[in-house]
Amino acid sequence: MSMSTKRIEGLVARYLVTRIKAAPPADVEKWASRISNAGWHVFSRQRRVACANVARAFPEIDGKAAIGIARASFRHAAVALVDSIRMPERQPDFVWTSPDVLGPILAKKLPAIVISGHIGNWEAAGAAIATRGGRLHLIVATPTNPGVAALVHRLRAGWGVIPHAREKSLFPIARALRCGELVGTAVDQWPARHAVSATFLDRPTPFASGLFDYVMRTGVPMVAVWAIRTNQNTATPEYAVTTELVWDGEEPVHSAGDLVRRWVRMLESIIRRHPDQYLWMHERWKIRCEAR
């Protein structure tokens, strides 16, 4: 990407953020619809990937239904983006479901690894934790455009989380956990290395295992968190925030792969309940991999 293209991309991103933040409640739905429609028609490759992934995940449905779920996921992604941009000035209503696994950890100021997937609004999940006083260090993939990266960093910092670029996160997360703070990330992307295989939506799928190896070495508890949108009103969003204990730091576990597969079962369950809120445009099934 040329410097001029990057500059234009950065200007467009800043324009959208400024307009969406300033939009009156009556116009929020329009912005979500514009982004959703533009994404569906412009990003043809991601549209094809999403339709194919839904068809693979749910072979019992026909092609029309698969396209419908993929289209709904584009719509949800746009809504989640608009919700995130409008935070923290217009904070969603976060309702924590029971049992609240994270509550005792926050109350005792204990360290923990908090993981999510690209389901619901993973950015809102971090903001929800911050509203409860949790000091959350977020491991993130840095956008390649420096201007966009800086903009996203400011947005995340405004939500109350502390973002760290994935490639430079090792020492900051170790320091954060020593201080009794939280470290979070989404762990359902295509792994760069240290992968194990898990059956995900009835298909062998590689998942990154580095963070799971880390918790086994350190004995830090691991908690899954999901922020699922529960209403259709873009002006006053509501999210149900659910937590599940992946590992308490003490239970005997054979391998990091066992923890990965335990978490994947949780992810799979929430996706089956809310397929329209999963980011199907990720390429999750590129190759087969052997279980470890």
C-alpha positions in Angstrom: 0.0 0.0 0.0 1.4 3.4 -1.0 1.9 6.3 1.4 -0.9 8.2 -0.4 -3.3 5.3 -0.1 -2.5 4.9 3.6 -3.1 8.6 4.1 -6.5 8.4 2.4 -7.4 5.3 4.4 -6.5 7.1 7.6 -8.5 10.2 6.7 -11.5 8.1 5.9 -11.3 6.2 9.2 -11.0 9.4 11.2 -13.9 10.9 9.3 -16.1 7.9 10.0 -15.2 7.9 13.7 -15.9 11.6 14.0 -19.3 11.4 12.3 -20.4 8.3 14.1 -19.4 9.7 17.5 -21.3 12.9 16.8 -24.4 11.2 15.2 -27.7 11.8 17.0 -29.5 8.7 18.2 -31.9 8.8 15.2 -29.0 8.5 12.8 -27.1 5.7 14.4 -29.1 3.0 12.6 -28.4 4.7 9.3 -24.6 4.5 9.9 -24.8 0.8 10.8 -26.8 0.1 7.7 -24.4 2.0 5.4 -21.4 0.2 6.8 -23.1 -3.2 6.6 -24.3 -2.7 3.0 -21.0 -1.3 1.8 -19.1 -4.1 3.4 -21.3 -6.8 1.9 -21.0 -5.4 -1.6 -17.4 -4.1 -1.6 -15.6 -6.8 0.2 -16.5 -9.6 -2.2 -13.8 -12.0 -1.0 -14.8 -11.7 2.6 -18.4 -12.2 1.5 -17.5 -15.5 -0.3 -15.5 -16.7 2.7 -18.3 -16.0 5.1 -20.9 -17.8 3.0 -18.6 -20.8 2.5 -17.8 -20.9 6.2 -21.4 -20.9 7.2 -22.2 -23.6 4.7 -19.3 -25.8 6.1 -20.4 -25.2 9.7 -24.1 -25.9 9.2 -24.3 -28.5 6.4 -27.9 -29.2 7.3 -29.1 -25.8 6.0 -29.6 -24.8 2.4 -27.6 -22.2 0.4 -30.1 -19.5 0.9 -30.2 -19.9 4.6 -26.3 -19.9 4.7 -26.2 -16.6 2.8 -28.8 -15.2 5.2 -26.6 -16.0 8.2 -23.5 -14.6 6.5 -25.4 -11.4 5.6 -26.7 -11.1 9.2 -23.1 -11.5 10.5 -22.0 -8.5 8.3 -24.9 -6.5 9.7 -23.9 -7.5 13.3 -20.2 -6.6 12.6 -21.3 -3.1 11.5 -23.5 -2.6 14.5 -20.7 -3.8 16.9 -18.3 -1.4 15.2 -20.7 1.5 15.6 -21.4 0.6 19.3 -17.6 0.5 19.9 -16.9 3.8 18.2 -19.6 5.5 20.3 -18.1 4.2 23.6 -17.4 5.4 26.2 -19.5 8.6 25.8 -22.6 6.4 25.0 -21.9 3.3 27.0 -24.0 0.2 26.3 -26.1 -1.4 29.0 -24.0 -4.3 30.2 -25.9 -7.1 32.1 -23.6 -9.7 33.7 -25.2 -13.1 33.7 -25.0 -15.7 36.5 -22.8 -17.4 37.5 -20.4 -14.4 37.4 -17.0 -16.2 37.3 -15.0 -13.0 37.0 -16.6 -11.2 40.0 -14.5 -12.9 42.7 -11.3 -12.5 40.7 -12.0 -8.7 40.4 -13.1 -8.4 44.0 -9.8 -10.0 45.2 -7.7 -8.2 42.6 -6.3 -11.5 41.4 -4.5 -12.0 38.0 -6.3 -13.9 35.3 -6.2 -14.5 31.5 -9.5 -13.4 29.9 -10.1 -14.8 26.5 -12.9 -14.4 23.9 -13.5 -15.1 20.2 -14.9 -13.0 17.4 -18.5 -13.5 18.6 -20.8 -10.8 19.8 -18.8 -7.7 20.5 -15.3 -8.6 21.9 -14.3 -5.0 22.2 -17.4 -4.3 24.3 -16.5 -7.2 26.5 -13.2 -5.4 27.4 -15.1 -2.2 28.1 -17.5 -4.0 30.3 -14.7 -5.4 32.4 -13.2 -1.9 32.7 -16.6 -0.5 34.0 -16.2 -2.9 36.9 -12.8 -1.5 37.8 -10.8 -4.4 36.2 -7.5 -3.2 34.8 -7.4 -5.1 31.5 -4.3 -5.4 29.3 -5.5 -6.3 25.8 -3.3 -8.1 23.4 -4.2 -6.9 19.9 -3.2 -7.2 16.3 -1.9 -3.9 15.1 -3.4 -2.5 11.9 -0.8 -2.1 9.2 -1.8 1.5 8.5 0.0 3.7 11.2 -2.8 6.3 11.2 -5.5 3.7 11.6 -3.5 1.9 14.3 -3.1 5.2 16.3 -6.8 5.9 15.9 -7.8 2.4 17.1 -5.3 2.6 20.0 -6.9 5.9 21.2 -10.4 4.3 21.0 -9.4 1.3 23.0 -7.7 3.4 25.6 -10.8 5.5 25.8 -12.8 2.4 26.7 -10.6 1.9 29.8 -8.4 -1.0 28.5 -4.7 -1.0 28.0 -3.8 -2.2 24.5 -0.5 -3.9 23.6 0.7 -5.0 20.2 0.8 -8.8 20.0 4.4 -8.8 18.8 5.5 -6.7 21.8 3.2 -8.1 24.5 5.3 -10.7 26.3 6.9 -8.5 29.0 3.9 -6.2 29.5 1.5 -9.1 30.1 4.0 -10.8 32.5 4.3 -7.6 34.5 0.5 -7.1 34.5 -0.1 -10.5 35.9 2.5 -10.1 38.6 0.6 -7.0 39.6 -2.7 -8.9 40.0 -4.2 -7.4 36.8 -6.0 -9.0 33.8 -4.7 -9.9 30.4 -7.2 -10.5 27.6 -7.3 -11.3 23.9 -9.4 -13.1 21.2 -7.9 -16.5 20.4 -9.8 -17.8 17.5 -7.7 -16.2 14.7 -5.6 -18.3 12.3 -2.5 -19.2 14.4 0.9 -17.9 13.3 2.7 -20.6 15.4 2.3 -22.9 18.4 -0.9 -24.4 17.1 -3.0 -27.4 18.2 -6.0 -29.0 16.5 -9.5 -28.9 17.9 -12.8 -30.1 16.4 -14.5 -26.8 15.8 -18.0 -27.0 14.3 -17.3 -30.6 13.3 -14.1 -29.8 11.5 -10.4 -30.1 12.6 -9.2 -26.6 13.0 -5.9 -25.1 14.2 -5.9 -22.8 17.2 -3.1 -20.9 18.8 -1.9 -22.6 22.0 0.8 -20.1 23.2 -1.5 -18.4 25.8 -2.7 -21.8 27.0 0.9 -23.0 27.4 1.6 -19.8 29.4 -1.3 -20.3 31.9 -0.2 -23.9 32.5 3.4 -22.8 33.3 2.3 -19.9 35.6 -0.9 -21.3 37.2 -2.9 -18.2 36.3 -6.7 -18.8 36.0 -8.3 -18.5 32.5 -11.8 -17.2 32.0 -13.8 -17.0 28.8 -16.0 -13.9 28.3 -18.7 -13.2 25.7 -20.6 -10.0 25.1 -23.8 -10.9 23.2 -26.0 -8.1 21.9 -29.6 -8.7 23.2 -31.6 -6.0 21.5 -31.9 -4.5 18.0 -31.9 -0.8 19.0 -28.7 0.8 17.7 -29.3 3.9 19.7 -29.4 2.2 23.1 -27.4 -1.1 22.8 -27.7 -3.8 25.4 -25.2 -6.7 25.9 -25.4 -9.8 28.1 -21.9 -10.5 29.4 -21.3 -14.1 30.2 -18.2 -15.6 31.8 -17.1 -19.3 31.9 -14.2 -20.8 33.8 -11.8 -22.4 31.4 -9.2 -23.3 34.1 -8.9 -22.4 37.8 -5.1 -22.7 37.8 -5.0 -25.8 40.0 -7.1 -28.5 38.3 -4.7 -31.2 36.8 -4.7 -30.8 33.1 -2.7 -33.1 30.7 -1.7 -30.5 28.1 -2.4 -27.1 26.7 -4.2 -28.8 23.9 -6.8 -30.1 26.4 -7.4 -26.5 27.6 -7.7 -25.3 24.0 -10.3 -27.9 23.2 -12.2 -27.1 26.4 -12.4 -23.5 25.3 -13.3 -24.3 21.7 -16.3 -26.3 23.0 -17.4 -23.1 24.9 -16.9 -21.0 21.8 -18.8 -23.5 19.6 -21.7 -23.5 22.0 -22.1 -19.8 22.0 -21.8 -19.6 18.2 -24.5 -22.2 17.7 -26.8 -20.1 19.9 -26.0 -16.9 18.1 -24.7 -17.7 14.6 -25.5 -14.3 13.3 -23.1 -12.6 15.7 -20.0 -14.6 14.7 -17.4 -13.1 12.3 -17.7 -15.7 9.6 -15.4 -13.7 7.2 -12.4 -15.1 9.0 -10.7 -18.0 7.1 -10.9 -20.7 9.7 -10.5 -23.8 7.5 -7.4 -23.4 5.3 -5.7 -26.7 6.0 -6.0 -29.8 8.0 -3.7 -30.2 11.0 -2.8 -33.1 13.3 -4.0 -33.1 16.9 -1.4 -32.7 19.6 
